[in-house]
Amino acid sequence: MTIETAPGLLDDLPLSAFQVWAVLMAAATVVLDGLDNQMLGLAAPSLIKEWGVAKESLGVVFAFGFVGMAFGTLTSGWMGDRFGRRGALIFGVAVFGIATLATGFATDLTQVGVLRTLAGVGLGGIPGTASAMIAEFTPPKWRSVAVTFGVVCVSIGGILGGVAAALILPELGWRWLFYLGGGISVLFVAVLHFLMPESPRYLAGRPERGPELTAMLRRIGHPDPANVHLPTLDRPTPAFVPMRALVGPALLRDTLALAVAMFSGMFMIYLMFNWAPTLLFSEGFTLATASSGLTSFNIGGTIGAMCASLAIIRFGSRGTLVVMALAGTAACVFLALLPISGARNEGALLAGLGALGLSASAAQSAMFAVGAHAFPTAVRARGLGLMGASGRIGAVLSALMGALLIGHGNLGFFGTLAVLMFVNAIGFVAVRGHIPRLVRQTAIPI
């Protein structure tokens, strides 16, 4: 019996402790991804001061890191669909952990650029692959909440990074950010190797791994695990669905719409991660305040994303995400018009950054839940990976344009983001495969 014909593989079961554990393990990789992703942006003001590097040169380093992320996003999606979600996640954490640790020993900007490119290869695929893993471990009732929680862990990692930067930078310097972040990630690879399970939906499509699936479903509490997977190896393994299915008639609209939404959303996210501290520092705020501004943005994103996941259950994802993107547009307009030169209006600035996170950043986190719903199992990791790659292109452009936008102050910086958040809302409107409200929700397509 295949997964498609096995009634209620996980959908009719209560959420077990084993499933919660698997979700938390996948989410932890996203926390580390978010922590590492923001380190160079947090360290940027110190690097500019210590090494005397130009903002434009630092922007090129940011851009190379995002090129690595784009490559890593597509590679991880292919690995996740071909060889399993677990291996793709462990590989990603190992790569960015080693590269981040090594960045602390860099002696010039060229070395930083090379290492951040390598770190990007590992970082790129984590959110999409973790989203696929989490979606495939949870029943429909909890799926949007669980996937959104997993993705919002990027913001949780950012909160930790912002707090760490505020404490470490004034006392120990920028290198210790990379020593601690990279060292923790490398150690966590061993934890993942011994404790992270494979996705049950991935295993169900591979009859040669039937005993592993049976043991897992027994731990979850499935009443008849032996009859879920294909019972013999005489029947062929399901064919590997080619990448072109994502641009076929059934999925083209969602692929393009989600790519547009992800492009604009990640431009905003990574412009904030990498350039917001430098913008605030250049406007006269202290390093601690600059780090606190990014922390405020991430706290808003964390709270907003979890509220969004609950709203999606009640109202569906279309209206929820469109409203949040438009609210983000309004927050950007407020920040663009707020006088901050000379470190003025600090309280209003931090509130505005929190509101931007609460709305726009949270909408991007919830978008992964939409992708996990819209793309079927056979191409889910690659569909999410393609979304992520589009987002990395937006991130590359944000890196290259960041120094220019800072030159025009908060009006140019946040005014540009206001336009992009409106584009983001249009992308959400165009998506066809939105998550319906729970009363009409069925299992994500497999």
N, C-alpha and C positions, 0 to 999 in steps of 0.2 A: 504494500500500500504506500503510495507516495504522500508527501506532505500535503499536496493539493486535495487529495481525497480523504485524508485522515481528518475526521471532524474534530475541531477543537484542539489542535496541537498544543497551543497555549491559551487560545482566546477565551475558552470557557472555564479556565482555572483561576483560582485566587492567586494574587501575587505572593510568591513564596520568598522565604529568607534567602534562598540561593539566587533567585532572580535579582533581588535587591542588591545582593553582594556583587553579582556580575555587572549590574548597572553602575554601582559605585566604583568598581575597578576601572571600567571604561571612562567614567567621569573624571577619575583621578588623572588619567593621561591628559585630559583637556585642561585641568587645572595647571598642570606643568607646562602645557602648550601656551596658555595665557600668561603665565609667569615669565616664561622665556621670551615670548613675543614682544613684551614691552620693555625688556631690560635695556636695549640700546637706546630707545627713546628716553627712558629715565636717566641714562648715563650721558646722553648727548650734551647737555649744558656743561657738564664737567669735562668731557672730552674736548669740546670747543675751547674751554678756558685753559686746560692743561697742555694740549698739543697745538693750540692756535689754528685749528683746521677751519676752513671755510664751511659755511652752512651748505653750500652747493655740493662740496665734496662729500659731506656726510649724507646728503640726499642720494648721491650715487651709491653709497654703501647700502643705504636702506633699499634702494631699487634692486641691487644684486641679491640681497636677501630675499626679496619677493620673487625674483626670477627662480631662485632655488625652491621657494614655496610652490610656485606654479608647477614646476617639474615634479616635486614631491607629491602634490595633490593628485596629479594624474597617475603617477607611479603607484601610489598607495591604493587608489581606487582599483587599478588593475590587479594589484597583489591581493586586495581584499576579496575580489570576486573570484580570482583564480586559485588562490592558496589559503584563503581564510582571513577573517577579520583580526583574529588574535595575533597572527604573525606580523601583519601589517602594522598594528599598533606597537608591538614590541620593537620592531625595526625602527619605527619613527622616533620613539622615545630614546632609544640608544644613540641614534645619529645626532639628534639635537642636543642630547645631554653631553656627549663627548665634545662636540663643537663649542658649546656654551662654556664648558669648563676651560677649554683651551683659550677662549677669547680673553679670559682674565690674565693670560700670560702674554698677550699681544704687545708688540713694541711700536707699531705704527698702524696707520689707517688701512694700508693695503692688507696687512694680516687680518685686521678686523673684518674687512670686506670679504676675504676668502672664507674665513670661518663662519661669518653670518650667512654666506651663500650655502655652505654645507649644512649649517643648522636649519636653514629654510627648507632643505630637502626633507629633513625629518619632521619639521613643524607642519609642513603643508598638508599632509594627509590626515592628521590626527582628528580634527573636528568632524570631517565627513565620515571617516571610517568608524569613529566612536559612535556617531549618530546611527549608522547602519547597525552596529552591534547592539546598541541600546534598544532600537526599534524592534529588533528581532528577538529580544529577551522579554518583551513586555506585552500584555494583552491590550486590546483597543482602548479599554477604559482609562488606562494609565499611560498610553503611548505618547501622546502629545506632551503631557507633563514630564515624562521621563526623558524624552529626546530634548526638550527645551532645557530641562535641568542640566543635561549633559553638556549642551552647547554653552549655557550661561556660565559654566565653570571656567570659560575663557575669562569672563569678567571677575570671577572669584580669584583666579590666578593673578589678574591685574591688580585687584585690591591688595593681595598679599605683596605683590611687587611694589606697589606704591607706598605701602606702610614700611616695607623693608628699605626702600630707597630713602624715605624721609629720615629713617634712623641711621642707615649705614653711610650714605653719601657724605654728610658733614663730618663724620668721625673717621671712617675707614677708607673712603674713596670708592671710585666706581668699580675697581677690579673685584672687590669682594662681592658685589652683586652677582658677577659671573661665576666666581668660585662657589658660592653657596647654591645658586640656581642650577648650575651644571652638575655639581656634586650630588645634590638631592636627586636629580633626574637619573643619573647613572646608577645610583643605589636602587632606585625604584624599578629599574629594568629587571633586577633579580627577583623582586617581588612579583612582577607581572609574569615572569617565566614560570614560576612555581604555582601561582595562584589564579591566573586569569583563564577562564574557560573559553572554548570556541562557541560561536553562535549556533544555537540549535537549528535554525532555519537553514544555515549553510550546511550543517552536517546532514540534514534530512535529504538533501539533494545528492549525497554521495554515499551509496550503499556500502562501499568498502569500510566506511567509518560508522556503520550501524551500531556496533557494541558501545562505542563512545556516546552516541546519541541516546541509546537505551539507558545507560548509566546516568546520564545527565537528566533525562526526563523523569527517571525514578526519584532523583534528588529533588526535582521540582515538585513532584507529587502527581504526575500524570497517571491516570488509572490503568492504562494499557500501553505502556511505552514500547513493548516488543512489536506492536503492529503499526507503529508510526512510520518507520523507515522501510526502504525496500528490503525484503526479506532475504534475497539471495544476490550474489554477484553475477548471476547469469544474465540479468537484464542490464542493458547499457546505462552508463552514467549519463545524465541529461546533458545535451549538447551545450557547449559554451556559447552564450548569446553574444554576437558581435557588437562592437561599439556603435555601429551605424544604426542600431535599433533606437538610439536616443534621438536621432533626427529623422526617424520614420514618421509616417502619418499619425500614428497613435500618440507619440510623445513630443513631436517637434514644438508645438506651441508651448507646452510646459517647460521644455528644455530652454527655449529662447527667453521666455518671460522670467524664469528663475535666474537665468544667467544675467539678464539686465538688472534685476533686483539685487543680485549678489554683487555685481560690479559696482553699482552706486553705493550699496551699503558698506562694502569693504573699503571703498575709497574713504568714506567717512570714518570708519572704525580705525583704520591704520593712519590716517592723517592725525587723528586724535592721539593714538598710541605713540607715534613717533615724533610729532611736531608740536603738540599742545604744550608740553613742558617747556620747550624752547621758546614758543610764543610768549608764554607767561613770564618767563625769565627775562626776555628782551623787553617786556613792558614794565619791568621794574620789580616784579615779585621775587621773593626769595626762593631758593631751591626747595625748601620744605613746602612752601605754598604751591610751587609748580607741581610737585609730586602729589600734594593734596588735591589739586584740581583734577588730575587724572584719576585719583582714588574716588573722588566724588562722582565722576563720570561712570566709573565701574560699579560703584555701589548702586547708583540709579539703574544701570543696566541689569544688575543681578535681581533687584526687586522687581523691575518692570518685566523681565522675561518670565519670572514665575507667575506674576499676575496675568501676563499674556497667555500662558499655558492654561490657566484656569478659565480665562475668557474664551479661549478656543473651544474648550469643552462645552461651554454654555452657548456660544454664538457661532462657532465655526471660525476658520482662520481668515477667510477673505475680508470681512468687515473689520475684524480685530486688527489685522496687520495694516490695512489701508489707513485706518484711523490713527494708528501709532506712527506711521510714516509721516502723515500730515502734521501730527503733533510735533514730531521731530523737526519738520520744516519750520514750524512756528518758533521752536526753541532756538534754532539757528538764526532766525531773523532777530530775535531778542538779543542774542549774544553778539551779533554783528553790529547792532546799534548801541550796545552798552559801552559807555566811556570807561576804558580800563587803563589808559596810558598813565604812567606814573604810579602804578599799583593802586588805582582807584577802584572803588566798588567791589572789594574783595568778596564780601558776603553775597552780593547779587551775582557775581561771577560764578562762585561755587554752586549757588542754587541753580543757575542756568545750566551749568555743566551737568549737574545731577538730573535736571529735567531732560536734557538731551539724552543722557544714558537711559533714563526711565522710559523714554518713548522710542527714539530711533535705534539706539543700540539694542534694546530689548527686542525690537521687531526683527533685527537681523539674526538674533539667537533663535527666535521662534521659526524663522524661515527654514532651518534644517528639518524641523518636524514636518513642514509642508513637503519638502523634497523627499523625505523618507516615505511619505504617504503617496506621492505622485509617481515615484519610480518603482517598478516591480523588483522582486528579489534578484532576478538574474542580472539586472543592470543597476541595482540600487547603489552599490559602492561607487561605481563609475559615474552614475548620474550625479550623485552628491559630489564626487570628485570633479566633474565638469563644472558644476556650480562653483566649487571652490576655486578652480583654475580661473574662471571668469572674475571671481573676487580678487584673485592675486594680481590680475592685470590692473584692476582698479587700484590695488595697493601699490603696484609699481609706479603708476602715474601719480599717486598721492605722494610717494617718496620724492619723485623728481620735481613735483610742483610745490612741495612744502616750503622750501626756502623762498620761492617767489611769492607765495601767498602770505607768508609771514612779513615780507617786505611791505605789504599793503595793510598790515595791522589786522585787527580782529574783523574789520569790515570785509576785507578781501578773503580772509580765512573762513569765517563762518558764513559769509554771503555765498561763497562757492558751495559750501555744504548745504545751504538752504535749497539751491537749485537741484543738487543731487538727491536730496531727500524727496523732492517732488517727483523726480524720475523714479525713485524707489517705489513710491506709492503707485505710479502708473504700472510698473512691473507687477506689483501685487494684484492690481485690478485684472491684468491680462492672464494670470495663471488660471488654468482650467481645473487642475486636480487638487483644489483646496480641500482641507480637512473639514468635513461637515460637522455640525453640532452633534453631540454625543447621542441624542435620541435617534438619529438616523445613521450613526456611524457603523460601518462594517470594518472588517479586518483590512489592513493595508494589503494591496494586491501582491500575491506571491507567484 
